Amino acid sequence: MNSDGQLTEPSPEQFRSYLKLLANMNLDSRLRSKMDASDVVQQTLLQAHRALAQFRGKTDGEMAAWLRQILARNLAHAVRDYSRDKRN
């Protein structure tokens, strides 16, 4: 990042610690024994790297917001997947 907050080279990886903190704070307590926040963060970063060409932001703040959206979606999917009734 340069002095005015512009990204010099977009890299979702630089937000790993931030995303892990958010994931730990927001991971449903019912899922803590089944999955780790690091798994959700890894999935989030993988999706972000795959979709990086679609990112239109210019600042670290915009990158962080974009990554938060991906993380929130992954956490919601995890809750849905683990709470879904198992079929025989």
Backbone as a ProteinNet text record, in pm:
[ID]
protein_1_A
[PRIMARY]
MNSDGQLTEPSPEQFRSYLKLLANMNLDSRLRSKMDASDVVQQTLLQAHRALAQFRGKTDGEMAAWLRQILARNLAHAVRDYSRDKRN
[TERTIARY]
84.4	0	89.5	50.5	127.6	70.6	124	90	-54.6	-123.3	-262.3	-364.2	-319.7	-411.7	-439.9	-378.6	-399.4	-320.2	-380.4	-309.3	-203.9	-83	19.6	7.7	-24.1	-49.1	-148.6	-270.3	-371.3	-327.2	-330.7	-292.9	-381.3	-478.4	-564.9	-486.4	-373.2	-293.8	-253.5	-232.9	-191.2	-299.8	-421.3	-532.8	-560.3	-471.5	-494.8	-520.4	-437.2	-453.6	-585.5	-618.2	-744.1	-863.6	-859.6	-968.8	-980.1	-865.8	-869.5	-932.7	-901.6	-963.2	-1115.3	-1158.4	-1301.9	-1367.9	-1302.7	-1359	-1371.2	-1270.4	-1277	-1390	-1411.4	-1516.8	-1655.9	-1667.4	-1798.6	-1831.6	-1738.8	-1764.9	-1867.7	-1974.3	-2082.3	-2027.4	-2067.8	-2014.8	-2044	-2153.3	-2185.4	-2086	-2014.2	-1921.9	-1777.8	-1746.8	-1607.7	-1544.1	-1622.5	-1565.7	-1553.2	-1618.5	-1619.8	-1525.3	-1493.7	-1406.5	-1328.5	-1222.8	-1136.3	-1152.3	-1137.3	-1146.6	-1044.8	-929.9	-826.6	-876.1	-962	-1016.6	-1104.2	-1185.7	-1274	-1191.3	-1088	-999.5	-929.4	-880.9	-812.7	-906.6	-1030.9	-1129.8	-1158.3	-1167	-1192.2	-1079.1	-955.8	-841.5	-831.1	-863.1	-862.7	-964.9	-1085.7	-1188.7	-1148.6	-1087.8	-1045.2	-937.9	-841.9	-736.5	-796	-892.9	-956.7	-1035.6	-1092.2	-1177.4	-1107.5	-977.3	-904.8	-921.2	-934.6	-952.1	-1084.4	-1179.8	-1310.1	-1312.4	-1209.5	-1203.6	-1179.7	-1265.8	-1257.1	-1213	-1183.3	-1142.3	-1002.7	-970.9	-839.5	-764.8	-831.9	-768	-767.6	-685.5	-684.1	-821	-886.6	-1018.6	-1120.1	-1113.1	-1204.5	-1172.4	-1044.3	-1004.3	-1053.7	-1037	-1081.7	-1232.8	-1307.7	-1453.7	-1493.7	-1427.4	-1454.6	-1426.9	-1314.7	-1279.6	-1376.1	-1423.1	-1522.1	-1650	-1690.8	-1811.4	-1793	-1678.2	-1650.6	-1647.7	-1581.2	-1574.1	-1712.9	-1794.3	-1929.6	-2011.4	-1998.6	-2070.2	-2021.6	-1890.9	-1836.9	-1881.3	-1886.1	-1933.7	-2081.5	-2161	-2303.5	-2322.6	-2243.4	-2252.6	-2212	-2112.3	-2068.4	-2180.2	-2245.6	-2358.3	-2467.5	-2499.6	-2603.1	-2566.6	-2443.2	-2402.1	-2399.2	-2352.6	-2343.2	-2475.8	-2567.6	-2694.6	-2804.9	-2773.8	-2869	-2899.1	-3023.6	-3061.5	-2994	-2939.4	-2874.3	-2981.4	-2969.9	-3065.7	-3014.2	-3104.4	-3066.9	-3034.8
-116.9	0	123.9	223.8	347.2	444.1	563.6	657.5	706.4	700.7	746.9	633.5	514.7	402.9	321.3	353.9	278.4	148.2	42.3	-84.7	-75.1	-117	-119	-247.2	-355.2	-482.6	-559.2	-578.3	-643.9	-784.1	-809.1	-939.7	-977	-1063.5	-1106.6	-1170.2	-1228.5	-1298.2	-1206.9	-1079.7	-988.1	-970.2	-1018.1	-1004.7	-1133.3	-1232	-1361.8	-1347.8	-1274.7	-1259.9	-1190.6	-1088.5	-1015.6	-1109	-1186.5	-1278.7	-1387.4	-1432.9	-1536	-1481.3	-1357.9	-1294.2	-1286.2	-1239.9	-1231	-1368.2	-1467.2	-1602.3	-1658.4	-1638.7	-1686.1	-1618.6	-1491.2	-1417.2	-1459.2	-1500.9	-1525.9	-1672.3	-1761.5	-1904	-1953	-2008.3	-2058.7	-2158.7	-2143.7	-2229.6	-2377.2	-2407.7	-2547.7	-2608.5	-2523.6	-2573.7	-2583.8	-2525.2	-2519.4	-2657.6	-2757.1	-2891.4	-2962.3	-2909.9	-2974.6	-2910.6	-2783.5	-2714.5	-2605.5	-2563.9	-2460.8	-2333.3	-2220.2	-2092.1	-2084	-2146.9	-2145.4	-2209.3	-2310.1	-2375.5	-2279	-2202.4	-2106	-1994.1	-1951.1	-1846.7	-1896.9	-2018.4	-2074.8	-2080.5	-2124.3	-2129.7	-1989.1	-1893.2	-1754.1	-1701	-1723.8	-1675.5	-1745.2	-1873.2	-1946.7	-1885.9	-1861.6	-1801	-1660.3	-1585.6	-1449.6	-1451.1	-1540.8	-1549.4	-1586.8	-1677.7	-1718.1	-1604.2	-1515.5	-1408	-1272	-1269.8	-1143.2	-1052.2	-1108.6	-1027.1	-950.2	-997.1	-930.6	-820.4	-814.5	-713.1	-576.9	-481.8	-348.7	-241.2	-277.6	-178.8	-127.4	-19.9	41.3	58.1	35.8	58.2	-69.4	-69	-181.7	-198.3	-88.1	-94.1	-163	-134	-199.5	-348.2	-381.9	-523.3	-594.5	-530.6	-590.8	-613	-516.3	-529.6	-643.8	-654.1	-762.1	-898	-908.3	-1034.2	-1066.6	-965.2	-987.6	-1046.4	-1000.3	-1053.9	-1201.3	-1236.1	-1374.7	-1460.2	-1411.3	-1484.1	-1504.1	-1400.1	-1410.3	-1514.1	-1516.6	-1615.5	-1756.2	-1772.8	-1905.3	-1950.8	-1859.3	-1895	-1934.1	-1860.5	-1893	-2028.9	-2058.3	-2188.7	-2301	-2276.3	-2378.5	-2411.1	-2307.8	-2329.9	-2409.3	-2368.9	-2438.6	-2584.8	-2608.6	-2744.6	-2834.2	-2782.9	-2864.6	-2877.7	-2787.1	-2796.1	-2863.5	-2890.7	-2957.1	-3095.9	-3134.2	-3267.1	-3370.9	-3471.7	-3579.7	-3675.7	-3713.6	-3806.8	-3947.9	-4040.3	-4182.5	-4233.8
0	0	0	-78.2	-77.5	26.5	35.2	142.2	140	26.1	22.2	30.8	74.2	95.1	-28.9	-140.5	-263.6	-258.4	-308.9	-318.4	-427.8	-397.1	-500.1	-581.9	-517.8	-585	-499	-547.3	-464.9	-423	-294.6	-243.8	-125.9	-148.5	-39	76.4	46.8	148.7	264	238.1	343.9	450	424.2	517.6	595.3	586.1	649.7	800.4	871.5	1017.1	1050.8	975.4	995.1	974	866.4	837.7	944.4	994.2	1098.4	1225.3	1261.3	1376.9	1359	1242.2	1214.3	1217.5	1158	1155.8	1296.9	1380.1	1518.6	1595.4	1570	1639.5	1592.8	1467.4	1408.1	1382.1	1408.4	1384.3	1485.1	1437	1520.9	1622.5	1747.7	1854.7	1829.8	1759	1727.3	1629.2	1557.2	1454.8	1503.1	1616.3	1662.5	1678.4	1712.8	1727.4	1592.2	1491.2	1360.1	1259.6	1281.7	1186.3	1258.3	1195.2	1250.7	1168.6	1232.4	1162.1	1048	1065.9	960.9	832.1	844.7	725.1	645.1	716.7	650	586.9	655.3	601.7	476.3	480.7	363.3	243.9	266.9	158.8	105.5	194.7	155.7	68.3	109.8	31.6	-103.2	-107.2	-234.3	-330.4	-280.5	-365.2	-409.8	-319.4	-354.3	-462.9	-451.2	-553.7	-689	-687.7	-813.8	-877.5	-794.1	-844.2	-844	-822.9	-810.5	-932.3	-1049.8	-1170.3	-1167.4	-1089.1	-1079.2	-973.9	-888.6	-783.8	-847.7	-815.8	-877.3	-779.4	-656.7	-556.9	-581.8	-510.2	-527.3	-395.8	-283.9	-154.2	-71	32.5	126.4	191.9	222.4	283.9	194.9	66.7	-28.7	-41.7	-39.1	-43.5	81.8	197.4	323.4	322.4	272.8	265.5	172.9	60.5	-35.4	27.8	98.4	164.5	278.3	350.5	457.4	400.3	283.2	219.2	184.6	130.9	95.1	221.9	326.4	452.7	512.8	513.8	569.5	494.3	363.5	282.2	315.4	331.9	365.3	504.3	600.4	733.9	730.2	655.3	642.2	576.3	475	408.4	502.9	586.7	681.9	780.5	831.3	923.6	852.8	732	655.7	633	592.5	561.1	683.6	797.2	917.5	991.7	970.3	1041	957.1	834.9	746.9	800.4	798.4	842.9	755	820.4	745.2	694.8	571.6	512.3	521.1	536.9	541.4	404.1
[MASK]
++++++++++++++++++++++++++++++++++++++++++++++++++++++++++++++++++++++++++++++++++++++++

